[in-house]
């Protein structure tokens, strides 16, 4: 705990004289797992698989299998932006769990036309190359359960990397803390995202484009930094059974996200705090088939210059389970909140149970009388 407090204090001192960036690391706000996205991200209190690494690391204590693998693929803006997640959860024992995760959000095959015109002033299309711009988040999580009071806690350390082809790169580090409480059919979660503030430092290979910038009178940027301020997510839900056999059930959920990077277009906001609620419900039959729906991204938009209206983005989803294999789908809204853009999200979850080898019994010894 002393180390954690020192780390947070050091980050605060470092960032005290820096400029904070609104919507920094926005790709990390999208979410992972089709189940969560089908519920409009009202998910802080629900994860019990490898997606806990992202949503709430404390959920790793609820792994149903010894090893849990979760994969997700998502495409935005007509397939231009690829968004992928891979997670691995490991059940250490009944009270603790470990997780590893990777997020990649990138645009590939971007034409590089800086050398389109050769030294003689001729256009040569063979000189066009391509590059990718991608953001990566490498995550390591640990969680532990306090059995007597139904409370679990966990932490996720994040290493962030941005690759801008041969033009630049950036590295950053952040820390998330999560808490999960369960009592009978009630669940509640608390997620402290970027609690240490997340700082990403960038360097640029100015030799690649310095001539172009100088010709247009633009300043050549050699270094920069991006700072993400803490976010707080509170979530709660209750599982309702409709029959004595508990075959049909429903779990209504609510999440409230508090951001601290300035006033945003949310139902409740003041500088620097903004409050963004999300609502979701999951209906299941025998934990085999699931239907999901949710709404979020509530904000005001100008319908006319003199009239504002409230907009709410709906999400829907479904899933089915075969033993330890779970397939989920979501039709999730993304992009500009004033325009209805939807993305198809697919995720696959596979669980494995590894039996521990029992130690061989020690041979009996006899004594001579």
Buried (B, 14 or more C-beta within 10 A) or exposed (E): EEEEEEBBEEBEEBBEEEEBBEEBBEBBBBBBBBBBBBBBBBBBBBBBBBBBBBBBBBBBBBBEBBBBBBBBBBBBEEEEBBBBBBBBBBBBEEEBBBBBBBBBBBBEEBEBEBEBEEEEEEEEEEBEEEBEBBBBBEBBBBBBBEEEEBBBBBBBBBEBBBBBBEBBBBBBBBBBBBBBBBEEEEBBBBBBBBBBBBBBBBEBBBEBBEEEEEEEEEEEEEEBBBBBBBBBBBBBBEBEEEEEEEEEBBBBBBBBBBBBBBEBBBEEBEEBBBBBBBBBBBBBEEEEEBBBBBBBBBBBBEEEEEEEEEBEBBBBBBBBBEEBEBBBBBBBBBBEBBEEBBBEBBBBBBBEEEEEEEEEEEEEEEEEE
